[in-house]
Amino acid sequence: MSRRNFTRCIISRRNFTRCIISRRNISRCNFTRCIISRCNFSRRNISRCNFTRCIISRRNISRCNFTRCIISRRNISRRNISRCNNNTKDYNS
């Protein structure tokens, strides 16, 4: 389950043009704007990514600001995601 973290990630310059994350709470999240301060991208997956600021735009989802998100190429720490989703509600409903 943790292996399928990033279904698709297309990076354009210093921002995410398209980012679909597959997770329990986050079923499908399209990152309209994503500013990464420090990011090392690998061919298959992302080694380490620090999300300084992230705005998620879906149908009717409030703004999601990722203060600090460290994503490992192996898996995404659930605790980190919880921290990032501080002021967010359930995406499913």
C-alpha distances in whole Angstrom, upper triangle without the diagonal:
4,5,6,8,11,12,15,18,21,23,27,29,28,26,23,25,21,18,15,12,9,8,9,13,13,13,15,17,20,21,25,26,24,26,25,27,26,23,23,21,20,20,16,15,16,18,19,20,22,22,25,26,23,24,22,24,23,25,26,24,26,26,23,24,22,24,22,19,18,15,14,13,11,9,10,12,12,16,16,15,17,20,20,19,23,25,22,22,19,18,18,21
4,5,6,9,11,15,16,20,21,25,27,26,24,21,23,20,17,14,11,9,8,10,13,13,13,15,16,19,20,23,24,22,24,22,24,22,20,19,18,17,18,15,12,13,14,15,16,18,19,22,23,21,23,21,23,22,25,26,23,25,24,21,22,19,22,19,16,14,11,10,10,8,5,7,9,10,13,14,12,15,17,17,18,21,23,21,21,19,18,19,22
4,6,8,10,13,14,18,20,24,26,25,23,20,22,19,16,14,11,10,10,13,16,15,15,16,17,19,20,24,24,22,24,22,24,22,19,18,16,15,15,11,10,12,13,15,16,19,20,23,24,22,24,22,24,23,26,27,25,27,26,23,24,21,23,21,17,15,12,10,8,7,6,9,12,13,16,16,15,18,20,20,20,24,26,24,24,22,21,21,25
4,6,6,10,12,16,18,22,24,23,21,18,19,16,13,11,8,7,8,11,14,12,12,12,14,16,17,21,22,20,22,21,24,22,19,18,16,15,15,11,10,12,14,16,16,19,19,23,23,20,21,19,21,20,23,24,22,24,24,21,22,20,23,21,17,16,12,12,10,9,8,10,13,14,17,17,15,18,20,19,19,23,24,22,22,20,18,18,22
4,6,9,10,14,16,19,22,20,18,16,17,14,11,9,6,5,7,10,12,10,11,11,12,14,14,18,19,17,19,18,20,19,16,16,14,14,14,11,9,10,12,13,13,15,15,19,19,17,18,16,18,18,21,22,20,22,21,18,19,16,19,17,13,13,9,10,9,9,7,7,10,11,15,13,12,15,17,15,16,19,21,19,20,18,16,17,21
4,5,7,10,12,16,18,18,16,12,14,11,8,6,5,6,9,13,14,11,11,10,10,11,12,15,16,15,17,16,19,18,15,14,12,12,12,10,8,9,12,13,12,15,14,18,18,15,17,15,17,17,20,22,19,21,20,17,18,16,19,17,14,13,10,11,9,11,10,10,13,14,17,15,13,17,18,16,17,21,22,20,21,19,17,18,22
4,7,10,13,17,20,19,17,13,14,11,8,6,6,6,10,13,15,12,11,9,10,11,13,16,17,16,19,18,22,21,18,17,14,14,13,11,10,11,15,16,16,18,17,21,20,17,18,16,17,16,19,21,20,22,21,19,20,19,22,21,17,17,14,14,13,14,13,13,16,17,20,19,16,20,21,19,19,23,24,21,22,20,17,18,21
4,7,10,13,16,16,14,11,11,8,6,5,7,9,13,16,17,14,13,10,11,10,11,14,15,14,17,17,20,19,16,16,13,13,12,10,9,11,15,16,15,17,17,20,19,16,17,15,16,16,19,21,20,22,21,19,20,19,22,21,17,17,14,15,14,16,15,15,19,19,22,20,18,21,23,20,20,24,25,22,23,22,19,20,23
4,6,10,13,13,11,7,8,6,5,7,8,11,14,18,18,15,15,12,11,10,9,12,12,11,14,13,16,16,13,13,10,11,11,10,9,9,13,14,12,15,14,17,16,14,15,14,15,16,19,22,20,21,20,18,18,17,20,18,16,16,13,14,13,16,15,15,18,20,22,19,17,21,22,19,20,23,24,22,23,23,20,21,24
4,7,10,11,9,6,6,5,6,9,12,15,18,21,21,18,18,15,13,11,10,11,12,11,13,13,16,16,13,13,11,12,11,12,11,11,15,15,14,16,15,18,17,15,16,15,16,17,20,23,21,23,21,19,19,18,21,20,18,18,16,17,16,19,19,18,22,23,25,22,20,24,24,21,22,25,26,24,26,25,22,24,27
4,6,7,6,5,6,7,8,12,14,17,20,23,23,19,20,17,15,13,11,11,10,9,10,10,13,13,11,11,9,12,12,13,12,11,14,14,12,14,13,15,15,13,15,15,16,18,22,24,22,23,20,19,18,17,19,18,17,17,15,17,16,20,19,19,22,23,25,22,20,24,24,20,22,25,26,24,27,26,24,26,29
4,6,5,6,6,9,11,14,17,20,23,26,26,22,23,20,17,14,12,11,10,10,10,11,14,14,13,14,12,15,15,17,16,15,17,17,15,16,15,16,15,14,15,16,17,19,23,25,23,24,21,20,19,19,21,20,19,20,19,20,20,23,23,22,25,27,28,25,23,26,26,23,24,27,27,26,28,29,26,28,31
4,6,8,9,12,14,18,19,23,25,29,28,25,26,23,20,17,14,14,12,10,10,10,12,13,12,13,12,15,16,18,17,16,18,17,15,16,15,15,15,15,17,18,19,22,25,27,25,25,22,21,20,19,20,20,19,20,19,21,21,24,24,23,26,28,29,25,24,27,26,23,25,27,28,27,30,31,28,31,33
4,7,9,12,13,17,18,22,24,27,26,23,24,22,19,16,13,13,10,8,6,6,8,10,9,12,12,15,17,19,17,14,16,15,12,12,11,12,12,12,14,16,18,21,24,26,24,23,20,18,17,16,17,16,16,17,17,19,19,23,23,21,24,25,26,22,21,24,23,20,22,24,25,25,28,28,26,29,31
4,6,9,10,14,15,19,21,24,23,20,21,18,15,12,9,9,6,5,5,7,10,11,11,13,13,16,17,18,16,14,17,15,12,12,10,11,10,9,11,12,14,17,21,22,20,20,17,15,14,14,15,16,15,16,16,19,19,22,22,20,22,23,24,21,19,22,21,18,20,22,22,22,24,25,23,26,28
4,5,6,10,12,16,18,21,20,17,18,15,12,9,6,7,6,5,7,8,12,13,11,13,12,15,16,16,14,13,16,15,12,13,11,12,11,9,10,11,12,15,18,20,18,18,16,14,14,13,16,16,14,16,15,17,17,20,19,18,21,22,23,20,18,21,21,17,18,21,22,20,23,23,20,23,25
4,7,10,13,17,19,22,21,18,18,15,12,9,7,6,7,8,10,12,16,17,15,17,15,17,17,17,16,15,19,18,16,16,14,16,14,12,12,11,12,14,17,19,18,19,17,16,16,16,19,19,18,19,18,20,20,23,22,21,23,24,26,23,21,24,24,20,21,23,23,22,24,24,21,23,25
4,7,10,13,16,19,19,15,15,11,9,6,6,7,9,9,12,14,17,18,16,17,15,16,16,16,15,14,18,18,15,17,15,17,15,12,12,10,11,12,15,18,16,18,16,15,16,16,19,19,17,18,17,19,18,21,20,19,22,22,24,21,19,22,22,19,19,22,22,20,22,21,18,20,23
4,6,10,13,16,15,12,12,9,7,5,5,8,9,9,12,13,16,17,14,16,13,15,15,14,12,12,16,15,13,15,13,15,14,11,11,9,11,11,15,17,15,17,15,14,15,14,17,17,14,16,14,16,15,18,16,15,18,18,20,18,15,18,19,16,16,20,20,18,20,19,16,18,21
4,7,10,13,13,9,8,6,5,5,7,10,12,12,15,16,19,19,17,18,16,17,16,15,13,13,17,17,15,17,15,18,16,13,13,10,11,11,14,16,15,17,16,14,16,15,19,18,15,16,14,16,15,17,15,14,17,17,20,18,15,18,19,16,16,20,20,17,18,17,14,15,18
4,6,10,10,7,7,6,6,8,9,13,14,13,16,16,19,19,17,17,16,16,17,14,12,12,15,15,14,15,14,17,16,13,13,11,12,12,15,17,15,17,16,13,15,14,17,16,13,14,11,13,13,14,12,11,14,13,16,14,12,14,16,14,14,17,18,16,16,15,12,14,17
4,7,9,6,5,6,8,11,13,16,18,17,20,19,22,22,20,20,18,18,18,15,13,14,17,17,16,18,17,20,19,16,17,14,15,14,16,18,16,18,18,16,18,16,20,19,15,16,13,14,14,14,12,11,13,13,16,15,12,15,17,15,15,18,19,17,17,14,12,12,16
4,6,5,6,8,9,13,14,18,19,18,21,20,23,23,21,21,20,20,21,18,15,16,18,18,17,18,17,20,19,17,17,14,16,15,17,18,16,18,18,15,17,16,19,18,15,15,13,14,15,14,11,9,11,10,13,13,10,12,15,14,13,16,17,15,14,12,10,11,15
4,6,6,10,12,15,17,20,22,21,24,23,26,26,24,25,23,24,25,21,19,19,21,21,20,21,20,22,22,19,19,16,17,16,18,18,16,18,18,16,18,17,20,19,17,18,16,17,18,17,13,12,13,10,13,14,11,12,15,15,13,16,17,14,13,10,9,9,12
4,6,9,10,14,15,18,20,19,22,22,25,25,24,25,24,25,26,23,21,20,22,21,20,20,18,21,19,17,16,13,15,13,15,15,12,14,15,13,16,15,18,18,16,17,16,18,19,19,15,13,13,11,13,13,10,10,13,12,10,13,14,10,9,6,6,7,10
4,6,6,10,12,15,17,16,19,20,22,23,21,23,21,23,23,21,18,18,20,20,18,18,16,19,17,14,14,10,12,11,13,13,11,13,13,11,14,13,17,17,14,16,15,17,18,18,15,12,14,12,14,14,10,11,14,12,10,13,14,11,10,8,6,8,11
4,7,10,13,16,18,18,21,22,25,25,23,24,22,23,23,21,19,19,22,22,20,21,19,22,20,17,16,12,13,11,12,14,12,15,16,14,17,17,20,20,18,19,17,19,19,19,16,14,16,14,17,17,13,15,18,16,14,17,17,14,13,10,7,7,11
4,7,10,12,15,16,19,20,23,24,22,23,21,22,22,19,18,18,21,21,19,20,18,20,18,15,14,10,10,8,10,12,11,14,15,13,16,16,20,20,17,19,17,19,19,20,17,16,18,17,19,18,15,16,19,16,15,18,18,15,14,12,9,9,13
4,6,9,12,12,16,17,20,21,19,21,19,21,21,19,17,17,20,19,17,17,15,17,15,11,10,6,7,6,10,11,9,12,11,10,13,13,17,17,15,17,16,18,19,20,17,15,17,16,18,17,13,15,17,14,13,16,16,13,13,12,9,11,14
4,6,9,10,14,15,19,20,19,20,19,20,21,19,17,17,20,20,17,17,15,17,14,11,9,6,6,6,10,12,11,13,12,11,13,14,17,18,16,18,17,20,20,22,19,17,20,19,21,19,16,18,19,16,15,18,18,15,16,16,12,14,17
4,5,6,10,12,16,17,16,18,17,19,20,19,17,16,19,18,14,15,12,13,11,7,6,5,6,8,12,14,12,13,11,10,11,11,15,15,14,16,15,18,19,21,19,17,19,19,20,18,15,18,18,14,14,17,17,15,17,17,14,17,19
4,7,10,13,16,18,18,20,19,21,22,22,20,19,22,20,17,17,14,14,11,8,7,6,6,9,12,14,12,13,11,11,12,13,16,18,17,19,19,22,22,25,23,21,23,23,24,21,18,21,20,17,17,19,18,17,19,19,16,19,21
4,7,10,13,15,15,18,17,20,22,22,19,18,20,19,15,14,11,11,9,6,6,7,8,12,15,16,14,14,11,11,11,11,14,15,15,17,17,21,21,24,23,20,22,22,23,20,18,20,19,16,16,19,18,17,20,21,18,21,23
4,6,10,12,12,15,14,18,19,20,17,15,17,15,11,11,8,8,6,5,6,8,11,14,18,18,16,15,12,11,10,9,12,12,12,14,14,17,18,21,20,18,19,20,21,17,16,18,17,14,15,17,18,17,20,21,19,22,24
4,6,9,10,13,14,18,20,21,18,15,17,14,11,9,7,6,6,6,9,12,14,18,21,22,19,18,14,13,11,10,11,11,12,14,15,18,19,22,21,19,20,21,21,18,17,19,18,15,17,18,19,19,22,24,22,25,27
4,6,6,10,11,15,18,18,16,12,13,11,7,6,5,6,7,8,12,14,17,20,24,24,21,20,17,15,12,10,11,10,10,11,12,15,16,19,19,17,18,20,20,16,16,19,17,14,17,19,20,20,23,25,23,26,28
4,7,10,13,16,19,20,18,14,14,11,8,6,7,6,9,11,14,17,20,23,27,27,24,23,19,17,14,12,11,10,11,11,13,16,17,21,20,18,19,21,21,17,18,20,18,16,19,20,22,22,26,27,26,29,31
4,7,10,13,17,18,15,12,11,8,6,6,8,8,11,13,17,19,22,25,29,29,26,25,22,19,16,14,13,11,11,10,11,13,15,18,18,17,18,20,20,16,17,20,19,16,20,21,24,24,27,28,27,30,32
4,6,10,13,14,12,8,8,6,4,6,8,10,13,14,17,18,21,24,28,29,26,25,22,19,17,14,15,12,11,10,10,11,12,15,16,15,17,19,20,16,17,20,19,17,20,22,24,24,27,27,26,29,31
4,7,10,12,10,7,6,6,6,9,12,14,16,17,20,21,24,26,30,31,28,28,25,22,21,17,18,15,13,11,11,10,10,14,15,15,17,20,21,18,19,22,22,20,22,25,27,27,29,29,28,30,33
4,7,8,7,5,6,7,8,11,13,16,17,17,20,20,23,25,28,30,27,28,25,22,21,18,20,17,15,13,11,11,9,13,14,15,18,21,22,19,19,23,23,20,23,26,28,27,29,29,27,29,32
4,6,5,5,6,9,11,14,16,19,21,20,23,23,25,26,30,32,29,30,28,25,24,21,23,20,17,15,12,11,9,12,14,15,19,21,23,21,21,25,25,23,25,28,30,29,31,30,28,30,33
4,6,8,10,13,14,18,19,22,23,22,24,24,26,27,30,32,30,31,29,27,26,24,25,23,20,18,15,14,11,14,16,17,21,23,26,23,23,27,27,25,27,30,32,31,32,31,29,30,34
4,7,9,13,14,18,19,22,23,22,24,23,25,25,29,31,29,30,28,26,26,23,25,22,19,17,14,12,9,11,13,15,19,21,24,22,21,25,26,24,25,29,31,29,30,29,27,28,31
4,6,9,11,14,15,19,20,19,21,20,22,23,27,28,26,27,25,22,22,19,21,19,15,13,10,9,6,9,10,12,15,18,20,18,17,21,22,20,22,25,27,26,27,26,24,25,29
4,6,7,11,12,16,17,16,19,19,21,23,26,28,25,26,23,20,20,17,18,16,12,10,7,7,5,9,10,11,14,16,18,16,16,19,20,18,20,23,25,24,26,25,24,25,29
4,7,10,13,16,18,18,21,21,24,26,29,31,28,28,26,22,21,18,19,15,12,9,7,5,5,8,10,11,13,16,18,15,16,20,20,18,21,24,26,26,28,27,26,28,31
4,7,10,13,15,16,19,20,23,25,28,29,26,26,23,20,18,15,15,12,9,6,5,5,7,10,11,10,12,15,16,13,14,18,17,15,19,21,24,23,26,26,25,27,30
4,6,9,12,12,15,16,20,22,26,26,23,23,20,17,15,11,12,9,7,5,5,8,9,12,12,11,12,15,15,12,13,16,15,13,16,19,21,21,23,24,22,25,28
4,6,9,10,14,16,19,22,25,25,22,21,18,15,12,9,9,6,5,5,7,10,12,15,14,12,13,15,15,11,12,15,13,11,15,16,19,19,22,23,22,25,28
4,5,7,10,12,16,18,22,22,19,18,14,11,9,6,7,5,5,7,9,12,15,17,16,13,14,15,15,11,11,14,12,9,12,14,16,16,19,21,20,23,25
4,7,10,13,17,20,23,23,20,18,14,12,8,6,5,6,8,10,12,16,18,21,19,16,17,18,17,13,13,15,13,10,13,14,16,17,20,22,21,25,27
4,7,10,13,17,20,19,16,15,11,9,6,5,6,8,9,12,14,18,20,22,20,17,18,19,18,14,14,15,13,10,12,13,14,15,18,20,19,23,24
4,6,10,13,16,16,13,12,9,7,5,5,8,9,10,13,14,17,19,21,19,16,17,17,17,14,12,14,13,10,11,13,13,13,16,17,16,19,21
4,6,10,13,13,10,9,6,5,6,8,11,13,13,16,17,20,22,24,22,19,20,19,19,17,14,16,15,11,11,13,12,12,14,16,14,18,19
4,7,10,10,8,8,6,5,8,9,13,14,14,17,16,20,21,23,20,18,19,18,19,17,14,15,15,12,11,13,13,11,13,13,11,14,16
4,7,8,6,8,7,8,11,13,16,18,17,20,20,23,24,26,23,21,22,21,22,20,17,18,19,15,14,16,15,12,14,14,11,14,15
4,6,6,8,9,10,14,15,19,21,19,22,21,24,25,26,24,21,23,21,23,21,18,19,20,17,15,17,16,13,13,13,9,11,12
4,6,9,11,13,17,19,22,24,23,26,25,28,28,29,27,24,26,24,26,24,21,21,23,20,17,20,17,14,14,13,10,11,11
4,7,9,12,15,18,21,23,23,26,25,28,29,30,27,25,26,23,25,23,20,20,21,19,16,17,15,12,11,11,9,11,10
4,6,8,12,14,17,20,19,22,22,25,27,28,25,22,22,20,21,20,16,16,17,15,12,14,11,9,8,9,7,10,10
4,6,10,13,15,18,18,22,22,26,27,28,25,22,22,20,21,19,16,16,16,14,11,12,9,7,8,10,9,13,12
4,6,10,12,15,16,19,20,24,25,27,24,21,21,20,20,18,15,15,15,12,10,11,9,8,10,13,12,15,15
4,6,9,12,12,15,16,20,22,23,21,17,17,16,16,14,11,12,11,8,7,8,7,7,10,12,11,15,16
4,6,9,10,14,15,19,21,23,21,17,17,16,16,13,11,12,10,7,7,8,8,9,13,15,14,18,19
4,5,6,10,12,15,18,20,17,14,14,14,13,10,9,10,8,5,7,9,10,11,14,16,15,19,20
4,7,10,13,16,19,21,19,15,15,15,13,10,10,11,8,6,9,9,11,13,16,18,18,22,23
4,7,10,13,16,18,16,13,12,13,12,8,9,11,8,6,10,11,13,15,18,20,20,23,25
4,6,10,13,15,12,9,9,11,10,6,7,10,8,6,10,12,14,15,18,18,18,21,23
4,7,10,12,10,8,8,10,10,7,9,12,11,10,13,15,18,18,21,21,21,23,26
4,7,8,7,5,7,10,11,8,9,13,13,11,14,17,19,19,21,21,20,22,25
4,5,5,6,8,11,13,11,12,15,15,15,17,20,23,22,24,23,23,24,28
4,6,8,11,14,16,14,14,18,19,18,20,23,25,24,26,25,24,25,29
4,7,10,13,15,14,15,18,19,19,20,23,26,25,26,25,24,25,28
4,6,9,12,11,11,14,16,16,17,20,23,21,23,21,20,22,25
4,6,9,8,8,11,12,12,13,16,19,18,19,18,18,19,23
4,5,5,7,9,10,11,13,15,18,17,19,18,18,20,23
4,5,5,6,9,10,10,13,16,15,16,15,16,17,20
4,5,5,6,9,10,11,14,14,16,16,17,19,21
4,5,5,6,9,10,14,14,16,16,17,19,22
4,5,5,6,9,12,11,13,13,13,16,18
4,5,5,6,10,9,11,12,13,15,17
4,5,5,9,10,13,14,15,18,20
4,5,8,9,12,13,14,17,19
4,6,5,8,10,11,14,15
4,6,9,11,13,16,17
4,7,10,12,15,15
4,7,8,11,12
4,6,9,8
4,5,6
4,6
4
